[in-house]
C-alpha cells in the first residue's frame, strides 16, 4: 500500500495580471466642439434701381432696407443672403415697380447676373416691366419685392418738368456754395458746369424740390477726371413760394478721388411717411449708389457704398490747359 500524503502542505500560487508584452495603451482622443452655426436673420426689403427701355428694364441691387437705413446686400456677414438673392432673382419672380415716389407697375424677372460698371459683387436683374398708362414715359425706376411692395397703394403718377425759377435756384445755390467750399470758379461759369437737373415732388411736402449736379473738368459718367476736377450736388426746396438751399455735397478729386453724384429717384422705401432720395455716383473706374434721408427737416447722406477708390493722385488725367489757368 502506498504511503499516505495527509501531512503534505501547499504554499499556493502567486500571479499578477498585466498587459501582454510590448502592448501599447491607446491614447484618449478629445473631440473638438462643433463650430456654431452661422448667424441668421430676418431679411428686410431689397431695393432695386433700374432704367427702362421699351417694355424691358435692367435693374441693379442697391441694398437692403433696414430700420436704420440702407445696408449692403448680400451682406458678407450672413452667408445665407446669397441664396435669398438667388431666389429673388429667379426667372418669373415679381417685383413691385415705383417711379417719382409712387407705385406704377410690376417687374417680371427674366434673368440675372453680375452688374457691369458697379463696384463690388453687385447683381443685375432684367425683365419685362408693365406700367400704368400714366407712367408710360417713365425711365428711371425703383423696385421692391412683391411681399413688401404689394401693400403699397396705387397713387397718381406725375413727372415734373423743371421751370425757370428752379433752374435759377440751382445756379444761385451753386454760386454761393463754390466759394464756401474753397473751390475754383468754373472757367465758363456755373451754367456751363451744370451737368444735370431734375425737379420732383416729395411725399408730405407742400413745395416742389429741384436737384442739380455741377461738374468741373470732368464728365457725369464713369471715366478719368481732369486735373483739379470737382463735383457739386445741390438740392433746392420750395417754401412759401420761394426756394432755399436744402442740401449740398461737394467732392474734390484731389482730396477724395472722383465720386460725382446725380439724382436718380425718390421713394419712401422704408415706409415711414417720408421720402428718401437715391443718387447714382460716378467714379473714375466704377459707379455706386448713395442715399439721402431727412432728419429733423435736414437732409443727410445716410448711405453710400463702401467702394474702393483709386489714389486721387493717380486718378486724374493729364492737365487741361484750355481754361487758361
PEQUI-V580439 format. One record per pair of residues at least 4 apart in sequence whose C-alpha atoms are under 7 Angstrom apart, sorted by the first residue. I is the first residue (numbers start at 1). J is the second residue. Records with the same first field share a line. If there is no record, write none. Layout:
I: J ; J
This chain:
19: 23
39: 78
40: 78
44: 64 ; 65 ; 66
45: 64 ; 65 ; 144 ; 145 ; 148
46: 63 ; 64 ; 65 ; 144 ; 145
47: 61 ; 62 ; 63 ; 64 ; 65 ; 143 ; 144
48: 59 ; 60 ; 61 ; 62 ; 142 ; 143 ; 144
49: 59 ; 60 ; 61 ; 62 ; 141 ; 142 ; 143
50: 57 ; 58 ; 59 ; 60 ; 140 ; 141 ; 142
51: 57 ; 58 ; 59 ; 139 ; 140 ; 141
52: 56 ; 57 ; 58 ; 139 ; 140
53: 57
55: 128 ; 129
56: 127 ; 128 ; 129
57: 126 ; 127 ; 128 ; 129
58: 124 ; 125 ; 126 ; 127
59: 124 ; 125 ; 126
60: 115 ; 123 ; 124 ; 125
61: 122 ; 123 ; 124
62: 289
63: 70 ; 71 ; 72 ; 73
64: 70 ; 71 ; 72 ; 73
65: 69 ; 70 ; 71 ; 270
66: 70 ; 71
69: 302
70: 303
74: 81 ; 82
75: 81
80: 84
81: 85
82: 86
83: 87
84: 88
85: 89
86: 90
88: 93
89: 93 ; 109 ; 112 ; 125
90: 109 ; 111
91: 109 ; 110 ; 111
92: 108 ; 109 ; 110
93: 108 ; 109
94: 106 ; 107 ; 108 ; 109 ; 145 ; 146
95: 106 ; 107 ; 108 ; 143 ; 144 ; 145 ; 146
96: 105 ; 106 ; 107 ; 143 ; 144 ; 145 ; 146 ; 149 ; 150
97: 103 ; 104 ; 105 ; 106 ; 107 ; 141 ; 142 ; 143 ; 144
98: 102 ; 103 ; 104 ; 105 ; 141 ; 142 ; 143
99: 103 ; 104 ; 138 ; 140 ; 141 ; 142
100: 159 ; 265 ; 266
101: 266 ; 267 ; 268
102: 154 ; 155 ; 157
103: 154 ; 155
104: 131 ; 132 ; 135
105: 130 ; 131 ; 132
106: 129 ; 130 ; 131
107: 127 ; 128 ; 129 ; 130
108: 127 ; 128 ; 129
109: 125 ; 126 ; 127 ; 128
110: 126 ; 127
111: 125 ; 126 ; 127
112: 123 ; 124 ; 125 ; 126
113: 123 ; 124 ; 125
114: 121 ; 122 ; 123 ; 124
115: 122 ; 123 ; 124
117: 286 ; 287
118: 122 ; 286 ; 287 ; 288
119: 286 ; 287 ; 288 ; 307
131: 135 ; 136
132: 136
134: 157
135: 157
140: 264 ; 265
144: 148 ; 149
145: 149
146: 150
160: 199 ; 200
161: 199
162: 166 ; 167 ; 198 ; 199
163: 167
164: 168
165: 169
166: 170 ; 210
167: 171
168: 172
169: 173 ; 236 ; 243
170: 174 ; 212 ; 234 ; 236
171: 175 ; 190 ; 191
172: 176
173: 177 ; 245
174: 178
175: 190
176: 180
177: 181
178: 182 ; 183 ; 185
179: 183
186: 190 ; 193 ; 216
187: 323
188: 192
189: 193
190: 194
193: 214 ; 215 ; 216
194: 212 ; 213 ; 214 ; 215
195: 213 ; 214 ; 215 ; 220
196: 212 ; 213
197: 211 ; 212 ; 213
198: 210 ; 211 ; 212
199: 209 ; 210 ; 211
200: 208 ; 209 ; 210
201: 208 ; 209
202: 208 ; 275
203: 274 ; 275
204: 274
207: 237 ; 238 ; 239
208: 237 ; 238
209: 235 ; 236 ; 237 ; 238
210: 235 ; 236 ; 237
211: 234 ; 235 ; 236 ; 263
212: 233 ; 234 ; 235
213: 231 ; 232 ; 233 ; 234 ; 261 ; 262
214: 231 ; 232 ; 233
215: 219 ; 230 ; 231 ; 232
216: 229 ; 230 ; 231
217: 225 ; 226 ; 229
218: 225 ; 226 ; 229
220: 260 ; 282
221: 282
222: 282 ; 283 ; 284 ; 285 ; 286 ; 287
223: 283 ; 284 ; 285
224: 284 ; 315 ; 316 ; 317
225: 229 ; 284 ; 316 ; 317
226: 316 ; 317 ; 318 ; 319 ; 320
227: 316 ; 317 ; 318 ; 319 ; 320
228: 253 ; 254
229: 252 ; 253
230: 251 ; 252 ; 253
231: 250 ; 251 ; 252 ; 260
232: 248 ; 249 ; 250 ; 251
233: 248 ; 249 ; 250 ; 261
234: 247 ; 248 ; 249
235: 245 ; 246 ; 247 ; 248
236: 243 ; 244 ; 245 ; 246
237: 243 ; 244 ; 245 ; 246
238: 242 ; 243 ; 244
239: 243
246: 299
247: 299
251: 256 ; 259
252: 256 ; 257
253: 257 ; 258 ; 312
254: 312 ; 313
255: 312
256: 312
257: 309 ; 310 ; 311 ; 312 ; 315
258: 283 ; 284
259: 281 ; 282 ; 283
260: 281 ; 282 ; 283
261: 279 ; 280 ; 281 ; 282
262: 279 ; 280 ; 281
263: 278 ; 279 ; 280
264: 278 ; 279 ; 280
265: 277 ; 278
266: 275 ; 276 ; 277 ; 278
267: 275 ; 276 ; 277
268: 272 ; 273 ; 274 ; 275 ; 276
276: 291 ; 292 ; 293
277: 291 ; 292 ; 293
278: 290 ; 291 ; 292
279: 289 ; 290 ; 291
280: 288 ; 289 ; 290
281: 287 ; 288 ; 289 ; 290
282: 286 ; 287 ; 288
283: 287
284: 315
288: 305
289: 304 ; 305
290: 303 ; 304 ; 305
291: 301 ; 302 ; 303 ; 304
292: 299 ; 300 ; 301 ; 302 ; 303
293: 299 ; 300 ; 301 ; 302
294: 298 ; 299 ; 300
295: 299
310: 315
311: 315
312: 316
321: 325
